């Protein structure tokens, strides 16, 4: 199997090759794991092998890269490779989008002997769109294979999980992240810090190169460590930074979650005995003060508020309200009132 361009995930690759060689290919696969580790590319590579004309009988050896099918897939214009995702202006997967997509399953293949579908944003399937997909999956056309790509298994509908074979992906190793980063990204002063806190996700590492993000995290940490007084303008500045992502919540929510994640990752290090050493402590001196504090109850409460704020963002509560709630709750904790 030609996995060129997909780094890491040796066990997942080997497992799929065994499935292809055995001929026991399932109808649907659910790929879950951290965002930005290559799940969709994995699905695309398998799809290319399955649709390859040159190695149609031996997909585990494909794709050949030379046939008409392979050449079309290079530009994502293959008529037998169906791809969809949640519309960017929606917060859930609309049933009408899924219905129209599933209708394409029953059109005869135009080039290859089968059709392959990739459904992104599986985390955002609601009951209606999920049931629409499952209804189609109960009687799929011959040879049809579907890949659903999501991040968190707990976000998937139980009915979807029960009808799909699951493939779990783990984080990428730091060496792989360094290899994948383009020269401009790796030259960024924040890259070393971003890679350290990336949790093996290339997308998270790239989001963590934002200098303005770390300024907000630094202000938050100094406040929690009581090196500064109440950050009266933090909520306003945080909201303005979030709004640089775009005008609607669909664009802004990932940025809000990036701040909450970054704060949690940094502050959590203060609970680790080694948290006062290394790159993080150099970048955020307030960690030494937090690590030395005898009472960690306040810090634990702050981390709990950050987690609850993340849940609010994921539940689509208005961001301005959610961030205002967070700052006020942090203030109450710092004052010993919560």
Order of alpha helices (4+ residues) and beta strands (2+ residues): alpha-beta-alpha-alpha-beta-alpha-beta-alpha-beta-alpha-beta-alpha-alpha-alpha-alpha-alpha-alpha-alpha-alpha-alpha-alpha-alpha
